[in-house]
Amino acid sequence: MRVSGLDGQAEATQPDTAPKGPEAGSGTPTARRAVVSGALGSALEWFDFSVYGALSATVFPQLFFPDLAPGTALLASFATFGVGLVARPLGGLVFGMLGDRLGRRNVLMFTLLLMGAASVLIGLLPTYATVGMVAPLALVTLRFLQGFALGGEHTGSQLMVMEHSASRRRGLAGALMSVGSPISQVLATLTLTGLAAWLTEDQFTGWGWRIPFLLSVALIAVGYYIRHRVEETPAFLASESKSESESEQPARGLLKQHRKTVMLLVLAWAAPGALYYITVTFAISYLTGQLGFDKSSTFGLMVVANSISIGASLLGGWSSDRIGRKRVLFTGLAVLLAFLVPFFLILDTGNWWMAALTITGALCGVQFMTGCQGAFYAEALPTPVRYTGSALGLTGGNMLFAAPAPLLATWLMQISDNGTLLITAYGLLTILISAVAIRLLPDRTGRPLEA
């Protein structure tokens, strides 16, 4: 049976007993619910992840590592932040394999609940002053669970949207989902800014920081309700209808059959992964610790930067449907290069508006690439291994390049008087790595997702 997309072109061939192909549901209420649930679910999970990132640069060093020198405590705090990113590949692998076997929807229900539970427990966690070393150990464990859940959630929600969307609109659909990350950054930063302005320093450090994590109870409940109403993707159902031997063999041989593709997907995300966390997480520490910005003005700066970058993400997804994914990715790298070179020179002026401009520009470069990342990764692999392979590609890149970025930047600042120059050199290296990997990957813009 021929299955046609919205553009009227025949896009996939399925046996008569198979469900309709991946393009059939595009434009339907189910497809729209998939986009809404993907964006909302992603925003809810990234909210908790983003709150942790901001707090790890500000109050966690003194709450969980008070016996360490300030610089060492910050390193330790960033190390706990990195644990979440290191856990993501493991979560991507485990939930990817489950998602390729049991379906995208079933796995996404569980990852949402796991993230919510871990976040609420962080909000209830006693500090070092109360229970000693148990506090940082518990913090690391819960941060690991956050990253583990997000490793399965992020790629899974992308695929839920990709596999419900028409080929010619796949980039924009993925961008609508990917804006969950900058939206969550805005919500997280607004929440922390409001708390920092409303509470005294002692109140914020004592209990105010817990509020965003405890709000997860209500947010996750809403996300679970919406996600529960989304149907399984047509692409997965079509793949599942094949014989057992056909559907299982690709999953067992993922790294044999698609090893090069997965490795290139890992390397392709070197620059946006590393520079995002240098621009956001490390920059907060640099502005408040090195340049004397207060928390309120720093958080306000991040609200401006993340709000504007939402438009860059949507533009990146929309553009990729028209000019191709790789052109969008290379354009994003060029923007990152333009803002990276003078990044610290501009921050060092101490001017709030100049700092906001350069951080906004760098974030827009990252989010422009993120807008088409979901479609680019989904199109790189066939359906039976798409969840596992895409998750390994994205989370592997984040583990190798994003996770150590704030920690590495802090360490470079401590060992050298030219720390900012070394950080810039590292950023340039990641841009080169991403450029080579993207160049070697195929561009399948607008083609049907391979069964």
Sequence and secondary structure as in RCSB ss.txt:
>XXXX:A:sequence
MRVSGLDGQAEATQPDTAPKGPEAGSGTPTARRAVVSGALGSALEWFDFSVYGALSATVFPQLFFPDLAPGTALL
ASFATFGVGLVARPLGGLVFGMLGDRLGRRNVLMFTLLLMGAASVLIGLLPTYATVGMVAPLALVTLRFLQGFAL
GGEHTGSQLMVMEHSASRRRGLAGALMSVGSPISQVLATLTLTGLAAWLTEDQFTGWGWRIPFLLSVALIAVGYY
IRHRVEETPAFLASESKSESESEQPARGLLKQHRKTVMLLVLAWAAPGALYYITVTFAISYLTGQLGFDKSSTFG
LMVVANSISIGASLLGGWSSDRIGRKRVLFTGLAVLLAFLVPFFLILDTGNWWMAALTITGALCGVQFMTGCQGA
FYAEALPTPVRYTGSALGLTGGNMLFAAPAPLLATWLMQISDNGTLLITAYGLLTILISAVAIRLLPDRTGRPLE
A
>XXXX:A:secstr
 EEE TTS EEEE  TTS   TTTTTTSHHHHHHHHHHHHHHHHHHHHHHHHHHHHTTTHHHHH TTS HHHHHH
HHHHHHHHHHHHHHHHHHHHHHHHHHH HHHHHHHHHHHHHHHHHHHHT   HHHHTTHHHHHHHHHHHHHHHHH
HHHHHHHHHHHHTTS GGGHHHHHHHHHTHHHHHHHHHHHHHHHHHHHS HHHHHHTGGGHHHHTHHHHHHHHHH
HHHT    HHHHHHHTS HHHHHHHHHTHHHHSHHHHHHHHHHTHHHHHHHHIIIIIHHHIIIIIS   HHHHHH
HHHHHHHHHHHHHHHHHHHHHHH HHHHHHHHHHHHHHHHTTHHHHHTT  HHHHHHHHHHHHHHHHHHHHHHHH
HHHTTS HHHHHHHHHHHHHHHIIIIITTHHHHHHHHHHH TTHHHHHHHHHHHHHHHHHHHHHHS   TT    
 
